[in-house]
Amino acid sequence: MPEKDFKEILRNVEQFKISNNTDIIELINSLKNTGFNAKRLAVACEIYNEMINNKDCVKFFGLAGALVPVGLQRIIHDFLKEGFIDVLVTTGANLTHDLAEALGYHHLQGNIEIDDKDLHSEDINRIYDVFMPNKVYEGIEDFISKLEISDYQMPVSSFLNCLGNSLPQNSHSILRVCAEKEIPIFCPAFTDSGLAMQLGFHHQNLNLNHFKDMLEMINLAWDTKNAGICIVGGGVPKNFIMQSLQFCPNSATYAIQITMDRPEPGGLSGASLKEAISWGKINERAKYSTVISDATIALPLIFWYLKKMQEKKKN
């Protein structure tokens, strides 16, 4: 960048403060004038808000990681309920844990100092400092074994819609709210989950069609005037969204990524959004922000900001 150009974008860092009257909108606006990942978070919030306000934007949301076990089921549910997500792509694990919570089971708090041998002897599984008893899987199995499936060849997304409709109302379930609002859920690695294993055990003629989901995802990406993407954690959900955009006439206009992974090893979860421009997945003129942060911290803040901004817009 020529010297005269980069000097034009330099400005003072704001030494912001928090007062008794500071709200989430004011906080994020202040972070915009700092640096590092505080600024990246603020930029991500602004981009997502613009995605919501752009009526021609289809919002693709990729969700990986143990977000439901850690306690973010309601946050994801409310993203969906508020209309902040149009297409959800997630892992089978998150859907398994979502089903468990919807059926009345709970994940447990603890700490990493508990002896794993003792946990194993007590039939308790550990996800860092969150725990899940094996009886949860037993409860899921009881439910799945009695599940009526109308079409053993349907796409995975169609099955997930049927599954969501079979769950209790007001359960804050991701599956349930997607079924109610007719938001498609794509799970390209569905068989890599406890839920799929239970289905395989009890419905051995089941042969859900992954290729129909792939083609439907491409159709959704192809038809959108403006694609906006939010990637949480990376993994298979990130690639499923990105590969669809790669072969479409319109690459992503907006892009947000929340990750803790690094780009140097070449893995997809750490790959920069800027790199995706070279593949034609993200537009050269796109607005984008990568937030290097634990999603359990960043995602609730983004939702809080978006909800307040939408309330402000209505008023």
Phi and psi in degrees as GROMACS dihedral restraints (atoms count N, CA, C in turn):
[ dihedral_restraints ]
;  ai    aj    ak    al  type     phi  dphi    fc
    3     4     5     6     1   -58.6    20    10
    4     5     6     7     1   151.0    20    10
    6     7     8     9     1   -57.3    20    10
    7     8     9    10     1   -43.8    20    10
    9    10    11    12     1   -65.9    20    10
   10    11    12    13     1   -25.2    20    10
   12    13    14    15     1   -77.5    20    10
   13    14    15    16     1   -48.4    20    10
   15    16    17    18     1   -70.0    20    10
   16    17    18    19     1   -27.8    20    10
   18    19    20    21     1   -67.9    20    10
   19    20    21    22     1   -26.2    20    10
   21    22    23    24     1   -69.7    20    10
   22    23    24    25     1   -23.4    20    10
   24    25    26    27     1   -96.7    20    10
   25    26    27    28     1    -7.0    20    10
   27    28    29    30     1   -80.2    20    10
   28    29    30    31     1   136.5    20    10
   30    31    32    33     1  -151.0    20    10
   31    32    33    34     1   170.0    20    10
   33    34    35    36     1   -66.1    20    10
   34    35    36    37     1   138.8    20    10
   36    37    38    39     1   -71.6    20    10
   37    38    39    40     1   136.0    20    10
   39    40    41    42     1   -89.3    20    10
   40    41    42    43     1   123.7    20    10
   42    43    44    45     1   -86.2    20    10
   43    44    45    46     1    85.5    20    10
   45    46    47    48     1   -79.2    20    10
   46    47    48    49     1   160.9    20    10
   48    49    50    51     1  -133.7    20    10
   49    50    51    52     1   161.4    20    10
   51    52    53    54     1  -112.7    20    10
   52    53    54    55     1   123.0    20    10
   54    55    56    57     1  -106.3    20    10
   55    56    57    58     1   179.8    20    10
   57    58    59    60     1   -64.1    20    10
   58    59    60    61     1   -22.0    20    10
   60    61    62    63     1  -102.5    20    10
   61    62    63    64     1     2.5    20    10
   63    64    65    66     1   -66.3    20    10
   64    65    66    67     1   129.8    20    10
   66    67    68    69     1  -112.3    20    10
   67    68    69    70     1   179.5    20    10
   69    70    71    72     1   -65.2    20    10
   70    71    72    73     1   -35.3    20    10
   72    73    74    75     1   -66.4    20    10
   73    74    75    76     1   -44.6    20    10
   75    76    77    78     1   -64.5    20    10
   76    77    78    79     1   -39.3    20    10
   78    79    80    81     1   -61.7    20    10
   79    80    81    82     1   -49.8    20    10
   81    82    83    84     1   -63.6    20    10
   82    83    84    85     1   -40.7    20    10
   84    85    86    87     1   -61.6    20    10
   85    86    87    88     1   -35.6    20    10
   87    88    89    90     1   -69.9    20    10
   88    89    90    91     1   -40.4    20    10
   90    91    92    93     1   -62.0    20    10
   91    92    93    94     1   -28.7    20    10
   93    94    95    96     1   -58.3    20    10
   94    95    96    97     1   -25.1    20    10
   96    97    98    99     1  -102.7    20    10
   97    98    99   100     1    20.6    20    10
   99   100   101   102     1  -110.1    20    10
  100   101   102   103     1  -136.2    20    10
  102   103   104   105     1  -152.5    20    10
  103   104   105   106     1  -169.7    20    10
  105   106   107   108     1    55.9    20    10
  106   107   108   109     1  -146.1    20    10
  108   109   110   111     1   -80.8    20    10
  109   110   111   112     1   -13.7    20    10
  111   112   113   114     1   -62.7    20    10
  112   113   114   115     1   -45.8    20    10
  114   115   116   117     1   -67.1    20    10
  115   116   117   118     1   -40.6    20    10
  117   118   119   120     1   -61.8    20    10
  118   119   120   121     1   -37.6    20    10
  120   121   122   123     1   -64.4    20    10
  121   122   123   124     1   -44.0    20    10
  123   124   125   126     1   -63.0    20    10
  124   125   126   127     1   -41.7    20    10
  126   127   128   129     1   -63.6    20    10
  127   128   129   130     1   -41.1    20    10
  129   130   131   132     1   -61.0    20    10
  130   131   132   133     1   -41.5    20    10
  132   133   134   135     1   -61.2    20    10
  133   134   135   136     1   -44.7    20    10
  135   136   137   138     1   -64.2    20    10
  136   137   138   139     1   -41.5    20    10
  138   139   140   141     1   -63.5    20    10
  139   140   141   142     1   -45.5    20    10
  141   142   143   144     1   -63.7    20    10
  142   143   144   145     1   -39.9    20    10
  144   145   146   147     1   -62.5    20    10
  145   146   147   148     1   -38.0    20    10
  147   148   149   150     1   -67.0    20    10
  148   149   150   151     1   -37.5    20    10
  150   151   152   153     1   -58.3    20    10
  151   152   153   154     1   -44.4    20    10
  153   154   155   156     1   -65.0    20    10
  154   155   156   157     1   -39.7    20    10
  156   157   158   159     1   -79.0    20    10
  157   158   159   160     1   -13.9    20    10
  159   160   161   162     1   -87.6    20    10
  160   161   162   163     1   105.5    20    10
  162   163   164   165     1   -65.2    20    10
  163   164   165   166     1   -18.5    20    10
  165   166   167   168     1   -92.0    20    10
  166   167   168   169     1     2.7    20    10
  168   169   170   171     1   -93.1    20    10
  169   170   171   172     1   127.9    20    10
  171   172   173   174     1   -96.7    20    10
  172   173   174   175     1   124.0    20    10
  174   175   176   177     1   -97.7    20    10
  175   176   177   178     1   107.7    20    10
  177   178   179   180     1   -94.1    20    10
  178   179   180   181     1   129.8    20    10
  180   181   182   183     1  -123.7    20    10
  181   182   183   184     1   116.7    20    10
  183   184   185   186     1  -101.3    20    10
  184   185   186   187     1   126.7    20    10
  186   187   188   189     1  -127.5    20    10
  187   188   189   190     1   111.2    20    10
  189   190   191   192     1  -123.8    20    10
  190   191   192   193     1   170.2    20    10
  192   193   194   195     1    90.8    20    10
  193   194   195   196     1   169.1    20    10
  195   196   197   198     1   -87.3    20    10
  196   197   198   199     1    61.8    20    10
  198   199   200   201     1   -76.5    20    10
  199   200   201   202     1   -34.1    20    10
  201   202   203   204     1   -72.7    20    10
  202   203   204   205     1   -48.3    20    10
  204   205   206   207     1   -56.5    20    10
  205   206   207   208     1   -34.9    20    10
  207   208   209   210     1   -78.0    20    10
  208   209   210   211     1   -13.5    20    10
  210   211   212   213     1   118.1    20    10
  211   212   213   214     1    13.7    20    10
  213   214   215   216     1  -101.2    20    10
  214   215   216   217     1    13.9    20    10
  216   217   218   219     1   -55.8    20    10
  217   218   219   220     1   -45.8    20    10
  219   220   221   222     1   -66.8    20    10
  220   221   222   223     1   -34.7    20    10
  222   223   224   225     1   -63.7    20    10
  223   224   225   226     1   -46.9    20    10
  225   226   227   228     1   -65.0    20    10
  226   227   228   229     1   -42.6    20    10
  228   229   230   231     1   -55.1    20    10
  229   230   231   232     1   -44.8    20    10
  231   232   233   234     1   -75.1    20    10
  232   233   234   235     1   -31.0    20    10
  234   235   236   237     1   -54.5    20    10
  235   236   237   238     1   -45.1    20    10
  237   238   239   240     1   -70.2    20    10
  238   239   240   241     1   -45.3    20    10
  240   241   242   243     1   -62.1    20    10
  241   242   243   244     1   -38.2    20    10
  243   244   245   246     1   -79.2    20    10
  244   245   246   247     1    -5.2    20    10
  246   247   248   249     1    84.4    20    10
  247   248   249   250     1    19.2    20    10
  249   250   251   252     1   -84.1    20    10
  250   251   252   253     1    -6.0    20    10
  252   253   254   255     1  -133.0    20    10
  253   254   255   256     1   131.7    20    10
  255   256   257   258     1  -103.7    20    10
  256   257   258   259     1   -32.2    20    10
  258   259   260   261     1  -138.1    20    10
  259   260   261   262     1   124.4    20    10
  261   262   263   264     1  -107.8    20    10
  262   263   264   265     1   129.6    20    10
  264   265   266   267     1  -122.2    20    10
  265   266   267   268     1   121.9    20    10
  267   268   269   270     1  -144.3    20    10
  268   269   270   271     1  -177.5    20    10
  270   271   272   273     1   -94.3    20    10
  271   272   273   274     1   157.9    20    10
  273   274   275   276     1   -64.6    20    10
  274   275   276   277     1   -29.3    20    10
  276   277   278   279     1   -64.2    20    10
  277   278   279   280     1   -46.7    20    10
  279   280   281   282     1   -61.4    20    10
  280   281   282   283     1   -37.2    20    10
  282   283   284   285     1   -70.1    20    10
  283   284   285   286     1   -34.7    20    10
  285   286   287   288     1   -62.1    20    10
  286   287   288   289     1   -47.1    20    10
  288   289   290   291     1   -69.7    20    10
  289   290   291   292     1   -33.2    20    10
  291   292   293   294     1   -63.5    20    10
  292   293   294   295     1   -43.2    20    10
  294   295   296   297     1   -61.3    20    10
  295   296   297   298     1   -41.5    20    10
  297   298   299   300     1   -59.7    20    10
  298   299   300   301     1   -47.2    20    10
  300   301   302   303     1   -64.3    20    10
  301   302   303   304     1   -39.1    20    10
  303   304   305   306     1   -64.9    20    10
  304   305   306   307     1   -29.6    20    10
  306   307   308   309     1   -85.0    20    10
  307   308   309   310     1     1.2    20    10
  309   310   311   312     1    99.4    20    10
  310   311   312   313     1     5.8    20    10
  312   313   314   315     1   -90.4    20    10
  313   314   315   316     1   164.8    20    10
  315   316   317   318     1  -137.0    20    10
  316   317   318   319     1   148.0    20    10
  318   319   320   321     1   -85.5    20    10
  319   320   321   322     1   154.1    20    10
  321   322   323   324     1  -116.8    20    10
  322   323   324   325     1   145.7    20    10
  324   325   326   327     1   -84.2    20    10
  325   326   327   328     1   156.2    20    10
  327   328   329   330     1  -171.2    20    10
  328   329   330   331     1  -150.1    20    10
  330   331   332   333     1  -145.7    20    10
  331   332   333   334     1   163.3    20    10
  333   334   335   336     1   -76.5    20    10
  334   335   336   337     1    -5.5    20    10
  336   337   338   339     1   -81.2    20    10
  337   338   339   340     1   -12.2    20    10
  339   340   341   342     1   -63.2    20    10
  340   341   342   343     1   137.1    20    10
  342   343   344   345     1   -69.7    20    10
  343   344   345   346     1   124.3    20    10
  345   346   347   348     1   -66.9    20    10
  346   347   348   349     1   -27.3    20    10
  348   349   350   351     1   -66.9    20    10
  349   350   351   352     1   -38.5    20    10
  351   352   353   354     1   -66.7    20    10
  352   353   354   355     1   -39.6    20    10
  354   355   356   357     1   -61.0    20    10
  355   356   357   358     1   -44.7    20    10
  357   358   359   360     1   -62.0    20    10
  358   359   360   361     1   -40.1    20    10
  360   361   362   363     1   -68.2    20    10
  361   362   363   364     1   -23.2    20    10
  363   364   365   366     1   -98.7    20    10
  364   365   366   367     1     8.9    20    10
  366   367   368   369     1    59.4    20    10
  367   368   369   370     1    45.9    20    10
  369   370   371   372     1  -123.2    20    10
  370   371   372   373     1   131.5    20    10
  372   373   374   375     1  -101.2    20    10
  373   374   375   376     1   142.9    20    10
  375   376   377   378     1  -111.0    20    10
  376   377   378   379     1   134.4    20    10
  378   379   380   381     1  -119.6    20    10
  379   380   381   382     1    87.7    20    10
  381   382   383   384     1    54.6    20    10
  382   383   384   385     1  -104.2    20    10
  384   385   386   387     1  -111.3    20    10
  385   386   387   388     1    23.6    20    10
  387   388   389   390     1  -118.8    20    10
  388   389   390   391     1   145.2    20    10
  390   391   392   393     1  -131.3    20    10
  391   392   393   394     1   149.9    20    10
  393   394   395   396     1  -141.4    20    10
  394   395   396   397     1   117.8    20    10
  396   397   398   399     1   -67.2    20    10
  397   398   399   400     1   150.2    20    10
  399   400   401   402     1   -60.9    20    10
  400   401   402   403     1   -24.0    20    10
  402   403   404   405     1   -62.2    20    10
  403   404   405   406     1   -20.9    20    10
  405   406   407   408     1   -65.3    20    10
  406   407   408   409     1   -45.2    20    10
  408   409   410   411     1   -62.5    20    10
  409   410   411   412     1   -36.0    20    10
  411   412   413   414     1   -64.1    20    10
  412   413   414   415     1   -39.5    20    10
  414   415   416   417     1   -66.2    20    10
  415   416   417   418     1   -41.2    20    10
  417   418   419   420     1   -61.1    20    10
  418   419   420   421     1   -42.3    20    10
  420   421   422   423     1   -62.9    20    10
  421   422   423   424     1   -42.0    20    10
  423   424   425   426     1   -59.4    20    10
  424   425   426   427     1   -42.7    20    10
  426   427   428   429     1   -66.7    20    10
  427   428   429   430     1   -46.5    20    10
  429   430   431   432     1   -66.1    20    10
  430   431   432   433     1   -37.5    20    10
  432   433   434   435     1   -63.4    20    10
  433   434   435   436     1   -26.5    20    10
  435   436   437   438     1   -98.6    20    10
  436   437   438   439     1     0.0    20    10
  438   439   440   441     1   -69.7    20    10
  439   440   441   442     1   131.4    20    10
  441   442   443   444     1   -90.4    20    10
  442   443   444   445     1   124.1    20    10
  444   445   446   447     1  -115.7    20    10
  445   446   447   448     1   119.5    20    10
  447   448   449   450     1   -79.8    20    10
  448   449   450   451     1   -28.2    20    10
  450   451   452   453     1  -140.6    20    10
  451   452   453   454     1   113.1    20    10
  453   454   455   456     1   -81.3    20    10
  454   455   456   457     1    -1.5    20    10
  456   457   458   459     1  -114.8    20    10
  457   458   459   460     1     6.8    20    10
  459   460   461   462     1   -68.0    20    10
  460   461   462   463     1   160.3    20    10
  462   463   464   465     1   -63.4    20    10
  463   464   465   466     1   157.3    20    10
  465   466   467   468     1   -58.3    20    10
  466   467   468   469     1   -41.7    20    10
  468   469   470   471     1   -61.1    20    10
  469   470   471   472     1   -37.6    20    10
  471   472   473   474     1   -67.8    20    10
  472   473   474   475     1   -40.7    20    10
  474   475   476   477     1   -61.8    20    10
  475   476   477   478     1   -43.2    20    10
  477   478   479   480     1   -64.4    20    10
  478   479   480   481     1   -33.4    20    10
  480   481   482   483     1   -64.5    20    10
  481   482   483   484     1   -44.9    20    10
  483   484   485   486     1   -63.4    20    10
  484   485   486   487     1   -40.8    20    10
  486   487   488   489     1   -62.6    20    10
  487   488   489   490     1   -43.6    20    10
  489   490   491   492     1   -60.6    20    10
  490   491   492   493     1   -40.2    20    10
  492   493   494   495     1   -68.0    20    10
  493   494   495   496     1   -19.7    20    10
  495   496   497   498     1   -86.8    20    10
  496   497   498   499     1    -6.0    20    10
  498   499   500   501     1   -91.2    20    10
  499   500   501   502     1   157.8    20    10
  501   502   503   504     1   -61.5    20    10
  502   503   504   505     1   144.6    20    10
  504   505   506   507     1   -70.2    20    10
  505   506   507   508     1   157.7    20    10
  507   508   509   510     1    58.4    20    10
  508   509   510   511     1    29.6    20    10
  510   511   512   513     1   -94.9    20    10
  511   512   513   514     1    -2.3    20    10
  513   514   515   516     1    59.6    20    10
  514   515   516   517     1    28.6    20    10
  516   517   518   519     1   -81.6    20    10
  517   518   519   520     1   138.0    20    10
  519   520   521   522     1   -63.6    20    10
  520   521   522   523     1   -45.7    20    10
  522   523   524   525     1   -60.1    20    10
  523   524   525   526     1   -43.3    20    10
  525   526   527   528     1   -67.9    20    10
  526   527   528   529     1   -46.5    20    10
  528   529   530   531     1   -67.9    20    10
  529   530   531   532     1   -33.3    20    10
  531   532   533   534     1   -65.5    20    10
  532   533   534   535     1   -39.8    20    10
  534   535   536   537     1   -65.3    20    10
  535   536   537   538     1   -42.6    20    10
  537   538   539   540     1   -65.1    20    10
  538   539   540   541     1   -39.4    20    10
  540   541   542   543     1   -96.7    20    10
  541   542   543   544     1     4.5    20    10
  543   544   545   546     1    56.2    20    10
  544   545   546   547     1    43.6    20    10
  546   547   548   549     1   -95.2    20    10
  547   548   549   550     1   121.2    20    10
  549   550   551   552     1   -68.8    20    10
  550   551   552   553     1   137.2    20    10
  552   553   554   555     1  -110.0    20    10
  553   554   555   556     1   121.9    20    10
  555   556   557   558     1  -106.5    20    10
  556   557   558   559     1   135.1    20    10
  558   559   560   561     1  -134.4    20    10
  559   560   561   562     1    82.2    20    10
  561   562   563   564     1   -65.2    20    10
  562   563   564   565     1   -21.8    20    10
  564   565   566   567     1  -113.7    20    10
  565   566   567   568     1    44.9    20    10
  567   568   569   570     1   -58.2    20    10
  568   569   570   571     1   -38.6    20    10
  570   571   572   573     1   -67.3    20    10
  571   572   573   574     1   -12.7    20    10
  573   574   575   576     1   -88.5    20    10
  574   575   576   577     1    59.9    20    10
  576   577   578   579     1  -162.4    20    10
  577   578   579   580     1   157.0    20    10
  579   580   581   582     1   -64.6    20    10
  580   581   582   583     1   -35.9    20    10
  582   583   584   585     1   -60.6    20    10
  583   584   585   586     1   -46.8    20    10
  585   586   587   588     1   -65.9    20    10
  586   587   588   589     1   -36.9    20    10
  588   589   590   591     1   -61.3    20    10
  589   590   591   592     1   -44.1    20    10
  591   592   593   594     1   -64.0    20    10
  592   593   594   595     1   -39.0    20    10
  594   595   596   597     1   -61.5    20    10
  595   596   597   598     1   -43.2    20    10
  597   598   599   600     1   -63.9    20    10
  598   599   600   601     1   -37.5    20    10
  600   601   602   603     1   -66.7    20    10
  601   602   603   604     1   -41.3    20    10
  603   604   605   606     1  -101.8    20    10
  604   605   606   607     1   -12.8    20    10
  606   607   608   609     1  -134.8    20    10
  607   608   609   610     1    72.3    20    10
  609   610   611   612     1   -72.8    20    10
  610   611   612   613     1   -10.2    20    10
  612   613   614   615     1   -91.4    20    10
  613   614   615   616     1     1.2    20    10
  615   616   617   618     1   -70.3    20    10
  616   617   618   619     1   131.6    20    10
  618   619   620   621     1  -142.6    20    10
  619   620   621   622     1    71.1    20    10
  621   622   623   624     1   -62.3    20    10
  622   623   624   625     1   141.0    20    10
  624   625   626   627     1   -92.7    20    10
  625   626   627   628     1   107.4    20    10
  627   628   629   630     1   -78.9    20    10
  628   629   630   631     1   -29.1    20    10
  630   631   632   633     1   -69.3    20    10
  631   632   633   634     1   -34.8    20    10
  633   634   635   636     1   -63.5    20    10
  634   635   636   637     1   -37.6    20    10
  636   637   638   639     1   -64.5    20    10
  637   638   639   640     1   -42.6    20    10
  639   640   641   642     1   -60.0    20    10
  640   641   642   643     1   -45.5    20    10
  642   643   644   645     1   -68.4    20    10
  643   644   645   646     1   -36.9    20    10
  645   646   647   648     1   -66.8    20    10
  646   647   648   649     1   -38.5    20    10
  648   649   650   651     1   -63.4    20    10
  649   650   651   652     1   -41.5    20    10
  651   652   653   654     1   -64.8    20    10
  652   653   654   655     1   -39.7    20    10
  654   655   656   657     1   -61.5    20    10
  655   656   657   658     1   -42.3    20    10
  657   658   659   660     1   -62.9    20    10
  658   659   660   661     1   -43.1    20    10
  660   661   662   663     1   -68.3    20    10
  661   662   663   664     1   -38.5    20    10
  663   664   665   666     1   -64.1    20    10
  664   665   666   667     1   -39.6    20    10
  666   667   668   669     1   -82.4    20    10
  667   668   669   670     1   -14.9    20    10
  669   670   671   672     1   -76.3    20    10
  670   671   672   673     1   138.9    20    10
  672   673   674   675     1   -74.9    20    10
  673   674   675   676     1   -40.5    20    10
  675   676   677   678     1  -135.1    20    10
  676   677   678   679     1   116.1    20    10
  678   679   680   681     1   -95.2    20    10
  679   680   681   682     1   131.4    20    10
  681   682   683   684     1  -118.9    20    10
  682   683   684   685     1   135.5    20    10
  684   685   686   687     1  -126.1    20    10
  685   686   687   688     1   141.3    20    10
  687   688   689   690     1  -127.8    20    10
  688   689   690   691     1   117.9    20    10
  690   691   692   693     1  -109.6    20    10
  691   692   693   694     1   120.2    20    10
  693   694   695   696     1  -110.2    20    10
  694   695   696   697     1   107.8    20    10
  696   697   698   699     1    90.2    20    10
  697   698   699   700     1   -21.1    20    10
  699   700   701   702     1    86.8    20    10
  700   701   702   703     1  -132.5    20    10
  702   703   704   705     1    66.6    20    10
  703   704   705   706     1  -157.4    20    10
  705   706   707   708     1   -59.4    20    10
  706   707   708   709     1   -42.3    20    10
  708   709   710   711     1   -57.7    20    10
  709   710   711   712     1   -38.0    20    10
  711   712   713   714     1   -62.7    20    10
  712   713   714   715     1   -47.9    20    10
  714   715   716   717     1   -67.1    20    10
  715   716   717   718     1   -36.0    20    10
  717   718   719   720     1   -61.9    20    10
  718   719   720   721     1   -39.6    20    10
  720   721   722   723     1   -70.8    20    10
  721   722   723   724     1   -48.4    20    10
  723   724   725   726     1   -64.9    20    10
  724   725   726   727     1   -40.5    20    10
  726   727   728   729     1   -67.4    20    10
  727   728   729   730     1   -28.6    20    10
  729   730   731   732     1   -68.8    20    10
  730   731   732   733     1   -41.6    20    10
  732   733   734   735     1   -68.8    20    10
  733   734   735   736     1   -29.9    20    10
  735   736   737   738     1   -60.5    20    10
  736   737   738   739     1   -33.2    20    10
  738   739   740   741     1  -103.9    20    10
  739   740   741   742     1    17.5    20    10
  741   742   743   744     1  -108.9    20    10
  742   743   744   745     1   156.6    20    10
  744   745   746   747     1   -67.5    20    10
  745   746   747   748     1   -24.8    20    10
  747   748   749   750     1  -115.7    20    10
  748   749   750   751     1   112.8    20    10
  750   751   752   753     1   -79.6    20    10
  751   752   753   754     1   172.5    20    10
  753   754   755   756     1   -64.5    20    10
  754   755   756   757     1   134.3    20    10
  756   757   758   759     1   -86.3    20    10
  757   758   759   760     1   -31.0    20    10
  759   760   761   762     1  -131.4    20    10
  760   761   762   763     1   145.2    20    10
  762   763   764   765     1  -152.0    20    10
  763   764   765   766     1   133.0    20    10
  765   766   767   768     1  -131.0    20    10
  766   767   768   769     1   139.2    20    10
  768   769   770   771     1  -136.2    20    10
  769   770   771   772     1   132.3    20    10
  771   772   773   774     1  -117.5    20    10
  772   773   774   775     1   116.2    20    10
  774   775   776   777     1  -152.1    20    10
  775   776   777   778     1   158.2    20    10
  777   778   779   780     1  -111.4    20    10
  778   779   780   781     1    -0.9    20    10
  780   781   782   783     1   -85.0    20    10
  781   782   783   784     1   158.1    20    10
  783   784   785   786     1  -104.7    20    10
  784   785   786   787     1   154.0    20    10
  786   787   788   789     1   -82.3    20    10
  787   788   789   790     1   -20.6    20    10
  789   790   791   792     1   -59.8    20    10
  790   791   792   793     1   -36.4    20    10
  792   793   794   795     1   -71.9    20    10
  793   794   795   796     1    -9.5    20    10
  795   796   797   798     1    87.1    20    10
  796   797   798   799     1     3.7    20    10
  798   799   800   801     1   -73.8    20    10
  799   800   801   802     1   151.9    20    10
  801   802   803   804     1   -65.9    20    10
  802   803   804   805     1   -38.6    20    10
  804   805   806   807     1   -62.9    20    10
  805   806   807   808     1   -27.9    20    10
  807   808   809   810     1   -99.2    20    10
  808   809   810   811     1    -4.9    20    10
  810   811   812   813     1   -63.2    20    10
  811   812   813   814     1   136.9    20    10
  813   814   815   816     1   -72.7    20    10
  814   815   816   817     1   155.0    20    10
  816   817   818   819     1   -67.2    20    10
  817   818   819   820     1   -32.4    20    10
  819   820   821   822     1   -59.7    20    10
  820   821   822   823     1   -39.2    20    10
  822   823   824   825     1   -60.3    20    10
  823   824   825   826     1   -34.8    20    10
  825   826   827   828     1   -65.0    20    10
  826   827   828   829     1   -20.7    20    10
  828   829   830   831     1   -62.6    20    10
  829   830   831   832     1   -36.6    20    10
  831   832   833   834     1   -64.8    20    10
  832   833   834   835     1   -25.7    20    10
  834   835   836   837     1   -89.5    20    10
  835   836   837   838     1    -7.3    20    10
  837   838   839   840     1    79.5    20    10
  838   839   840   841     1    16.0    20    10
  840   841   842   843     1   -85.2    20    10
  841   842   843   844     1   -31.7    20    10
  843   844   845   846     1  -122.5    20    10
  844   845   846   847     1   137.5    20    10
  846   847   848   849     1   -66.9    20    10
  847   848   849   850     1   146.8    20    10
  849   850   851   852     1   -59.6    20    10
  850   851   852   853     1   -29.1    20    10
  852   853   854   855     1  -103.5    20    10
  853   854   855   856     1    16.1    20    10
  855   856   857   858     1   -67.7    20    10
  856   857   858   859     1   153.6    20    10
  858   859   860   861     1   -92.6    20    10
  859   860   861   862     1   125.2    20    10
  861   862   863   864     1  -147.2    20    10
  862   863   864   865     1   157.3    20    10
  864   865   866   867     1  -153.8    20    10
  865   866   867   868     1   127.8    20    10
  867   868   869   870     1  -102.7    20    10
  868   869   870   871     1   121.9    20    10
  870   871   872   873     1  -104.6    20    10
  871   872   873   874     1   114.6    20    10
  873   874   875   876     1   -85.0    20    10
  874   875   876   877     1    96.0    20    10
  876   877   878   879     1  -161.8    20    10
  877   878   879   880     1   154.6    20    10
  879   880   881   882     1   -65.3    20    10
  880   881   882   883     1   125.3    20    10
  882   883   884   885     1   -63.1    20    10
  883   884   885   886     1   -24.8    20    10
  885   886   887   888     1   -66.6    20    10
  886   887   888   889     1   -19.7    20    10
  888   889   890   891     1   -93.7    20    10
  889   890   891   892     1   -48.6    20    10
  891   892   893   894     1   -73.1    20    10
  892   893   894   895     1   -41.0    20    10
  894   895   896   897     1   -65.8    20    10
  895   896   897   898     1   -43.9    20    10
  897   898   899   900     1   -61.7    20    10
  898   899   900   901     1   -35.0    20    10
  900   901   902   903     1   -66.1    20    10
  901   902   903   904     1   -41.5    20    10
  903   904   905   906     1   -63.2    20    10
  904   905   906   907     1   -44.9    20    10
  906   907   908   909     1   -63.4    20    10
  907   908   909   910     1   -43.1    20    10
  909   910   911   912     1   -57.7    20    10
  910   911   912   913     1   -46.8    20    10
  912   913   914   915     1   -60.9    20    10
  913   914   915   916     1   -48.0    20    10
  915   916   917   918     1   -61.8    20    10
  916   917   918   919     1   -43.3    20    10
  918   919   920   921     1   -63.0    20    10
  919   920   921   922     1   -43.9    20    10
  921   922   923   924     1   -68.1    20    10
  922   923   924   925     1   -36.2    20    10
  924   925   926   927     1   -66.4    20    10
  925   926   927   928     1   -37.9    20    10
  927   928   929   930     1   -70.2    20    10
  928   929   930   931     1   -36.3    20    10
  930   931   932   933     1   -64.3    20    10
  931   932   933   934     1   -41.1    20    10
  933   934   935   936     1   -63.2    20    10
  934   935   936   937     1   -39.4    20    10
  936   937   938   939     1   -64.7    20    10
  937   938   939   940     1   -39.5    20    10
  939   940   941   942     1   -67.5    20    10
  940   941   942   943     1   -34.7    20    10
